[in-house]
Structures are given as structure tokens and as C-alpha cells.
Amino acid sequence: MNPQKIRNVAIIAHVDHGKTSLLDGLLKDASVFRENQVVNTCVMDSHDIERERGITIFSKACSIEWKGHRLNVIDTPGHADFGGEVERVLRMADAALVVVCAHDGPMPQTRFVLRKALMNGLKLMVVVNKVDRKDSRAEEVPDELLGLLIDLGADEEMLESPIFYASAKEGRVSTTLEGFETAENFEPLLDALIEHAPHPDVDLEGPLRMAVSQLDWDDYVGRIALGQIESGSIRPGDRVLVVNANGKSKRIECKKLFRYAGLERIEIPEAGAGDIAFISGLDDIEIGDTVCAIGHPNPYPAFTVDPPTVAMRFIATNSPFRGLDGDRITSRQLRDRLMREARANVALEVHNTDTTEQLDVRGRGLLHLGILVEEMRREGYEFSVSRPQVIEKIGEDGERLEPIEDCVVDVVEAHAGKAIELLGARRGEMTSMTPRGDQVRVEFVIPARGLIGIRTPLLNATQGEAVLSHQFREYGPWRGPMPRRKTGVQIAMERGRVTAHAIEALESRGQLFVSPGAEVYAGMIVGDHRRPDDLEVNICKKRQLTNMRAASADRKVVLAAPRTFGIEEALAYLAEDELLEVTPKSIRLRKYELNATVRRRAVKKAKADAEKANAEAEKVKAEAKKAKADA
């Protein structure tokens, strides 16, 4: 197709502002679906975890034919933890459709995606979505977005970007707020994409050049590379040069070519400059590589993304239940899977450790790593993971630095004080408080450490009324110790099956995590302990049977429901000496060291080391005081 008839557009926004729903409307009004076709909402969220959680995790593309033009539209995640997905696919786009909620206005992730769009030189178009909400602030939001663009250093052309008012849920869009009431469909936005989005600036006659922005896998054709062709053309059977950012190259044959037609991937005989195309046959290729014509090596600069901020250990399982649920349990299988993930997930880093049984995995946040854990368990892997830790740095002057985040909490006014108190206890500094109807928006600057495990306490403190968003800000000075878990845990002392009789006796000690009939092993965590120390318990104890009938023999026993964990909640709960054991069927909390005797020795040694360190610190302090007095 003539490149002037092609538009490559990325949809970017903060989480839950309606990107995927907006794309549903564009696909519907462009007649991508048959009239009698049953279509789910958020059709681009095709991954099982995306549908279960109601969020976009992976960037995906589709193609829309409209009035003789081809609109290649890329749907991107809105959550801060998946910013790497946004960064790598923006290179395929020439314009960005910025979606902003008519109530929320610009949020932390809005700033991030706008900054990346400006860095890539994309033409902007703004959609103020959810105009139909009763608490809509559609008149104020464009001014707030304009202020954000000015703050980000946007030029005059960017500040005059066209603005549309829409309700993705109702399938209506208008070029003015006044005209929204009479709007009927998304056709004005489809027309605007043709009018305002630029066509790709490409060279039809030049040698082949394409940056690889995404990798996919097909069971029939193997690895597939996706990117926008900047110059030249390619056909199946062509020999091409794959060059990395360091200039290292290799010759590979293109076996098949594909492009999007609606939501489907179809095979094509040729792809030319301006197209977003899939190339199969390039098995030894990575994101950031450049596909060039032989004799014309011209690699793109090294592709960089914002660095990860959270790390945790992935450990080959040594559980007594090893191999009961999954069939991928060895350290080699774990390593191969993580290395394969790192090649496609540009925001993820995998590092070796001093043991072959453990790998240091680094990502953008707890959700980013938690989704990876969930994917792997569904693929049949069994492994353990440690408590997440933020990645610290040492400044030029030797100062200890840690990741700092911008955090926004929207909460009803009656519970604002509780939210401020909770975040303040986690070293958060409130920077502003803005009333919004019956709600207030409270903004904080807070260490990333303080956000690990914050959601559940925040929802409990505000009766489920708070909505929290955050985005990486910078590396700043370390802000001191953070509140830790105040409770100890109850630890099973033997392998066996949990009994109701044992649970009844232990419920007064703390909330339990297991139910009658569950299998446990020595060293497995079975519940909270109300006191700060850990307690070993016999969770498998059976009622003693005698020939004497007790007065209470026939009484009905009512047990409290056990506490259940999701992946991210369990990771946030862990202490330093604990692990989360993950299998396809279960997640279990356990101690790193399963042997009780070895655990007690370690605790005693740690206590002695702490006392020795405190004594030395006091000695140094006394000597300094004496020297000062002598002077």
C-alpha cells in the first residue's frame, strides 16, 4: 500500500482510562466484526490473566481499513509496572491517541506515556473519555492536560493538538463538548485519525531497514519479529542482514511475511516501507535488532528503557512436595524460561547469583513480577520466590539512594485522614490535597519500599473507597527504616494432613491460612501469630479416641474461614527469611530454612550479631563523646 495511505497510531493512557474500550468502538464502527458476530468487551485483552484482572498487560496491534486508508492501531498497557511494553512499541507509531478520564484527569502514568511520546516525536491527539460520568470534569481536564504538556516541554504544535470528547462505553465521540449529546458513533475519530495523524516518513526506494520492536512465537513458523519498515521492501525467500546495536551481524532468510487485517494475522507476499509487518524465519533475533538489506548494515542505536526498581530471587524448588503438581521443576528449566522472558520483556532483567539454584530477577514493580510468577505457574513450573526488595544505588558522593515514586490517592473525604496517616507512616511526604466533589485527591512523594503491600491496608483503612496510582520519579536519598510486619507466623512442625481439631485449638493464636484436609510439611507457614515471634505448631494433631464419652463430643465445631492470598499479596506478606512456593495448583508460604533446629540457630546468631553491632556502636559513640569532652 502507498505509505501516504497508512497511519500508525498508538493508544496511550493511565490505567482504567478506557484505551481498550475505545479501541473496541473503533473496531465496531469500522465494521471489522461481522454483523452477527458475538464479540466480548475489551476484545484486545485476549490473554487469560488480562481478562481475569481487567487490565491490559501486553501491547497488541490491529489493523482497520477506513475510507481507503489502513490504520494500524497499537493498544498499550496503562499500569506503571508495564511501562516497558509502552516504550518498545512507540517506535512503531507516528502518532499517539492520548486518552484521559473526564473525572480523573492526568494521572502519574499519563505523565510517563506523554513524556515517552514526546521523546519519540509522535503527533498527539487527545480523547477526553467517560464524559457521560455524573462526576465528569470534562471542561477542566483539557486545561490540566495542557499544563502537563507545558511542564514536559511540549512545543507549540503539541499544545494545539486536537481534542475529542467521548464515552467509550456508549460508543460515541464528538469534536466538541457541546456536540457530545448528539454524537452517535466513533466515525468522527476515525476520520480524524486520517486527517491529523501523519503518514510514515519512509523511503520506498532505499535499502531494507526495520527495527524489531516485538517478538512473538508461532507453533508452526517459530519466532516472529514485528516492526515498522522504514525503508525498502521484503519478500519471502529474501536473504537479510540482522544487525544488533553493537554492529554484530548475521545473514538469515525470511521465510514468511504477515500483517494484521482487523484482529487477524494474515500471510502476505510482500511488505514495503511504512508497513507494520511480521517476519518469520529470523530465529536468532532479539528486540532492538535491525533487519537490513545485505550490503547495507545500518543498525538503530541501542534500545534503552527506564531501569527496573524491584528485585527478587527465583529459586528452584526444594519443597517436600516437589513435583506433585508441576512437571517443570529443575533449575535448568527455570533458568531457560526466565532467560526467554527477558528477551521479549525489555523491562525485565535476569542476573546470575552465587548459586545455580537461584536467579536474581528485576522488574518495574510488584505487579510486573507477580504477573510473571502467575504465567509461569500456569505453564507447569514449580519454584519459590523471595520477598521483593527495591534496587538501591550509591550516589556520586557515596550517598545511599533508593527509588522514589509519585503517588496519587483518590479517596472520599471522610477517609482522607486515614490514607494520609498510613502513607505518612511509610515515609510518604504529602505534596498536595485537592477537593473533587465528595472526594479528595492526595498526592505524595514516597519511597518505592513504602508501596510494597500498601493496597490491602489502604483499602481496609478506607473501607474500600481508595484508588491508588503511582509512577517512578527518581532515585533519591534513603529515607530511613520502614515499618515491618508486626506479627510472627505459625509454622507446621511435621508433614501431614491438617485436622479441624488442631485448627480449633490454634485459632486463638492468630488467623490461619489452611483449612482441614490440606497437606502441609515441616517448615510451612500455616497462619499468623498474634505475637512478634514465630511459633511452631502441630497443625496435624488428631483428637484422642477413648472408650469414654466426653460431654462435648457431640458439639458442633465452627471454624473461621482461612485467609487466602493472591500472588502479589503473598509476596508483600513475606519476611526476610520466608519464601513463596508456587505450583500450578497452589501457592504456599514457607520458611527459607525448613529445618527447625537450623532456623533456631540462625535466629540466635542473628540476635547475637545485632547485640554485638549495637555494643560496638555504643562504644564508638562513647569514645567520640569522651574525645569531645577532652577537647
Secondary structure, DSSP 8 states (H G I E B T S, - for coil): --GGGEEEEEEEESTTSSHHHHHHHHHHHTT-S-TT----SSTT--SHHHHHHTS--S-EEEEEEETTEEEEEEE---SGGGHHHHHHHGGG-SEEEEEEETTT-S-HHHHHHHHHHHHTT-EEEEEEE-TTSTT--TTTHHHHHHHHHHHTT--HHHHT--EEEEETTTTEEESSSGGGGG--SSHHHHHHHHHHS-----BSSS--EEE--EEEEETTTEEEEEEEEEESEE-TT-EEEEE-TTS-EEEEE--EEEEEEBTEEEE-S-EETT-EEEEES--S--TT-EEEETT--------------EEEEEEE---TTTTSS-SB-SHHHHHHHHHHHHHH-TT-EEEE-SSTTEEEEEESSHHHHHHHHHHHHHTTB-EEEE--EE--EE-TTS-EEEEEEEEEEEEEGGGHHHHHHHHHHTT-EEEEEEEETTEEEEEEEEEGGGGTT-HHHHHHHTTT--EEEEEEEEEEE----------EEEEE-S-EE--HHHHHHHGGGS-BS--TT-EE-TTBEEEEESSSS-EEE-TT------SS--TTTT------------HHHHHHH--TTEEEEE-SS-EEEEESS--HHHHHHHHHHHHHHHHHHHHHHHHHHHHHHHHHHH-
